[in-house]
């Protein structure tokens, strides 16, 4: 049985992970950003290429890209002529693992009968 200090430390670690995951989930909570993420999963692209796939102003797409970069879901690389965006696969793996942990909460615990 874990003592209270070990449990408190464990809960504190979850809090940090949950706060970080919440920032990522918030970034994913818009259909345009999900579409951009899918587009970038196929290949890296510059903002102009991403704008071409949407019926949105360049400034709007840039704002969505900024949110995804800040959440760490995509990487930004400045090029001489274009800024390139690509998926951060390690970050997607992190959120996939976090979501897998959450899915365990869906399992009903055994009952005492």
KEMIPA-330852 format. One record per residue: residue number from 1; x, z, y of N, C-alpha, C in turn; chain. Coordinates in steps of 0.001 Angstrom, whole numbers, plus 500000, padded with zeros to 6 digits. Atoms other than C-alpha are relative to their C-alpha. Layout:
NUM, X, Z, Y, X, Z, Y, X, Z, Y, A;
...
end
This chain:
1, 500838, 500000, 498827, 500000, 500000, 500000, 500887, 500000, 501241, A;
2, 499216, 500080, 498779, 501331, 499075, 503434, 499700, 501195, 500892, A;
3, 500262, 498929, 499047, 501828, 501820, 505931, 499466, 499395, 501300, A;
4, 500655, 500482, 498782, 500156, 501576, 509352, 500951, 499235, 500906, A;
5, 499058, 500701, 499125, 503311, 500510, 511213, 500280, 498591, 499484, A;
6, 499801, 501330, 500579, 503872, 497601, 508806, 498784, 499125, 500258, A;
7, 501224, 500758, 499735, 500239, 496529, 509178, 499909, 499618, 501468, A;
8, 500056, 500286, 498567, 500438, 496766, 512980, 500967, 498887, 500362, A;
9, 499010, 501043, 499753, 503591, 494635, 513020, 499488, 498659, 499487, A;
10, 500550, 501214, 500591, 501944, 492098, 510731, 498881, 499432, 500864, A;
11, 501090, 500452, 499133, 498859, 491937, 512957, 500533, 499455, 501312, A;
12, 499396, 500497, 498761, 501055, 491486, 516041, 500551, 498596, 499795, A;
13, 499496, 501341, 500292, 502730, 488491, 514391, 498864, 498995, 499933, A;
14, 501154, 500892, 500050, 499335, 486976, 513638, 499468, 499721, 501395, A;
15, 500505, 500191, 498645, 498308, 487511, 517264, 500806, 498928, 500718, A;
16, 499148, 501007, 499368, 501295, 485497, 518486, 499702, 498630, 499406, A;
17, 500304, 501276, 500648, 500614, 482758, 515927, 498624, 499497, 500418, A;
18, 501356, 500396, 499636, 496915, 482753, 516778, 499924, 499520, 501446, A;
19, 500002, 500441, 498605, 497578, 482479, 520516, 500594, 498600, 500116, A;
20, 499372, 501320, 499988, 499885, 479519, 519929, 499071, 498960, 499373, A;
21, 500920, 500923, 500667, 497434, 477903, 517520, 498799, 499702, 500889, A;
22, 501148, 500213, 499113, 494589, 478391, 520016, 500336, 498984, 501085, A;
23, 499584, 500993, 498997, 496577, 476418, 522620, 499985, 498597, 499394, A;
24, 499982, 501309, 500661, 497021, 473610, 520107, 498575, 499522, 499732, A;
25, 501392, 500381, 500257, 493356, 473652, 519062, 499307, 499570, 501288, A;
26, 500597, 500375, 498715, 492358, 473514, 522747, 500422, 498581, 500385, A;
27, 499520, 501350, 499696, 494511, 470410, 523179, 499320, 498957, 499121, A;
28, 500671, 500926, 500923, 492784, 468839, 520182, 498500, 499898, 500255, A;
29, 501448, 499885, 499803, 489324, 469671, 521531, 499440, 498954, 500955, A;
30, 500546, 501100, 499197, 488748, 466328, 523238, 500134, 498715, 499193, A;
31, 499955, 501207, 500841, 487858, 463057, 521506, 501066, 498992, 500421, A;
32, 498975, 500950, 499554, 490214, 460978, 523658, 501377, 500437, 499505, A;
33, 498697, 499518, 500462, 493168, 463191, 522765, 500156, 499822, 498492, A;
34, 499935, 500252, 501445, 492312, 462936, 519071, 500293, 498527, 499726, A;
35, 499772, 501436, 500164, 492198, 459152, 519392, 501444, 499638, 500345, A;
36, 498607, 500253, 499610, 495540, 459107, 521214, 500946, 500482, 498903, A;
37, 499157, 499458, 501069, 497066, 461291, 518504, 499988, 499078, 498780, A;
38, 500085, 500952, 501133, 495796, 458922, 515802, 500791, 498732, 500308, A;
39, 499290, 501213, 499593, 497151, 455937, 517744, 501512, 500210, 499895, A;
40, 498566, 499731, 500032, 500572, 457557, 518080, 500504, 500305, 498594, A;
41, 499568, 499755, 501381, 500618, 458485, 514394, 500419, 498696, 499318, A;
42, 499640, 501307, 500559, 500924, 454750, 513671, 501366, 499538, 500496, A;
43, 498719, 500386, 499398, 503844, 454150, 516064, 500099, 500602, 501394, A;
44, 499837, 499500, 498639, 505326, 455411, 519287, 499510, 498943, 500979, A;
45, 500544, 500933, 499018, 503950, 453856, 522447, 500286, 500500, 501410, A;
46, 499890, 499616, 498597, 504308, 453816, 526195, 498582, 500203, 500542, A;
47, 501302, 499682, 499416, 501491, 454936, 528477, 499149, 498739, 500158, A;
48, 500718, 501261, 499802, 500555, 451334, 529261, 499335, 499536, 498707, A;
49, 500562, 500390, 501297, 500040, 450594, 525553, 498823, 500891, 499617, A;
50, 501069, 499056, 500329, 497916, 453707, 525132, 498777, 499730, 500863, A;
51, 501110, 500307, 499090, 495797, 452862, 528192, 499252, 498768, 499516, A;
52, 500624, 501231, 500476, 495155, 449405, 526714, 499004, 500222, 498881, A;
53, 500906, 499704, 501106, 493376, 451008, 523764, 498784, 500806, 500407, A;
54, 501106, 499160, 499526, 490923, 452936, 525938, 499375, 499387, 501243, A;
55, 500691, 500451, 498794, 488374, 452193, 528618, 500093, 501106, 501057, A;
56, 499752, 498903, 499072, 489960, 454788, 530896, 501083, 499597, 500990, A;
57, 498959, 500232, 499005, 492070, 454803, 534030, 501333, 500534, 499484, A;
58, 498662, 499569, 500398, 495818, 455171, 533602, 500220, 501467, 500337, A;
59, 499819, 498598, 499598, 495698, 458483, 535476, 499294, 500954, 499036, A;
60, 500735, 499172, 500962, 493103, 459852, 533034, 500767, 500107, 498692, A;
61, 499208, 499998, 501237, 495167, 458838, 530014, 501261, 500844, 500193, A;
62, 498805, 499200, 499712, 498243, 460373, 531660, 499705, 501491, 499933, A;
63, 500383, 498588, 500072, 496409, 463694, 532010, 499833, 500452, 498550, A;
64, 500158, 499665, 501423, 495465, 463635, 528323, 501363, 500075, 499309, A;
65, 498652, 499973, 500572, 499070, 462822, 527393, 500729, 501279, 500402, A;
66, 499360, 498773, 499512, 500266, 465736, 529529, 499545, 501215, 499189, A;
67, 500536, 498884, 500792, 497974, 468149, 527641, 500611, 499992, 498599, A;
68, 499433, 500109, 501347, 499239, 466860, 524283, 501491, 500351, 499980, A;
69, 498573, 499661, 499903, 502876, 467150, 525401, 500166, 501505, 500179, A;
70, 499900, 498558, 499756, 502350, 470698, 526714, 499685, 500814, 498747, A;
71, 500329, 499315, 501256, 500819, 471688, 523373, 501049, 499738, 498922, A;
72, 498953, 500313, 500965, 503840, 470199, 521621, 499563, 499048, 498907, A;
73, 500510, 500896, 501040, 501704, 467767, 519631, 500642, 498619, 500050, A;
74, 499288, 501266, 499870, 503490, 464724, 521007, 501275, 500244, 500800, A;
75, 498726, 499933, 499287, 507002, 464162, 522305, 500042, 498905, 501051, A;
76, 499839, 500931, 498890, 507889, 462420, 525553, 501479, 499663, 500112, A;
77, 498617, 500448, 499827, 511031, 460345, 525957, 500032, 499001, 501143, A;
78, 499880, 500903, 498852, 511946, 458767, 529280, 500936, 498860, 499633, A;
79, 499242, 501210, 500257, 513185, 455217, 528911, 500302, 499378, 501364, A;
80, 499702, 500640, 498711, 514642, 452963, 531616, 498752, 499392, 500630, A;
81, 501164, 500701, 499462, 511456, 450952, 531987, 498688, 500701, 499683, A;
82, 501252, 499376, 500424, 508820, 452946, 530126, 500257, 501402, 499471, A;
83, 499973, 498692, 500642, 508092, 456478, 529051, 499371, 499829, 498627, A;
84, 500475, 500170, 501371, 507652, 456635, 525290, 499433, 501310, 499481, A;
85, 500652, 498847, 500616, 505344, 458988, 523415, 499976, 499804, 498494, A;
86, 500060, 500047, 501463, 505459, 459843, 519720, 499459, 501331, 499486, A;
87, 500569, 498801, 500614, 503848, 462349, 517377, 501117, 500972, 499627, A;
88, 499095, 498940, 500441, 505640, 465653, 516792, 499474, 500483, 498643, A;
89, 500504, 499711, 501344, 505166, 465872, 513026, 500191, 501462, 499600, A;
90, 499777, 498584, 500323, 506650, 469377, 512767, 498883, 500859, 500589, A;
91, 501072, 499237, 499350, 504026, 470657, 515202, 498672, 499790, 499276, A;
92, 501218, 500260, 500771, 501236, 468964, 513248, 500030, 500755, 498676, A;
93, 499875, 499210, 501235, 502561, 470597, 510075, 499699, 501469, 500271, A;
94, 500252, 498602, 499631, 502475, 473963, 511860, 498502, 500266, 500095, A;
95, 501436, 499757, 499804, 498822, 473597, 512849, 499239, 499760, 498697, A;
96, 500623, 500210, 501317, 497934, 472236, 509399, 500121, 501264, 499155, A;
97, 499796, 498753, 500747, 499435, 475363, 507832, 499125, 501122, 500551, A;
98, 500842, 498965, 499389, 497610, 477602, 510303, 498549, 499802, 499589, A;
99, 501386, 500277, 500374, 494320, 475891, 509544, 499769, 500304, 498521, A;
100, 500119, 499664, 501426, 494970, 476271, 505811, 499831, 501500, 499809, A;
101, 500160, 498545, 500063, 495381, 480018, 506346, 498586, 500401, 500410, A;
102, 501361, 499694, 499554, 492092, 480082, 508247, 498970, 499629, 498939, A;
103, 500973, 500438, 501006, 490339, 478188, 505474, 499863, 501018, 498872, A;
104, 500086, 498953, 501023, 491137, 481071, 503125, 498937, 501035, 500350, A;
105, 501040, 499064, 499577, 488699, 483142, 505166, 498618, 499561, 499514, A;
106, 501284, 500524, 500478, 485913, 480924, 503809, 499698, 500437, 498571, A;
107, 500183, 499551, 501380, 486432, 482284, 500303, 499349, 501374, 500027, A;
108, 500696, 498712, 500043, 483985, 485070, 499568, 500799, 500994, 499174, A;
109, 499300, 498981, 500786, 485687, 488279, 498498, 499110, 500483, 498860, A;
110, 500814, 499483, 501111, 484589, 489784, 495195, 499157, 501188, 500473, A;
111, 500882, 498883, 499640, 481709, 492218, 495449, 500098, 501090, 498947, A;
112, 500009, 498860, 500924, 481502, 495636, 493891, 498580, 500172, 499484, A;
113, 501332, 499845, 500609, 478549, 495616, 491543, 500024, 501024, 498913, A;
end
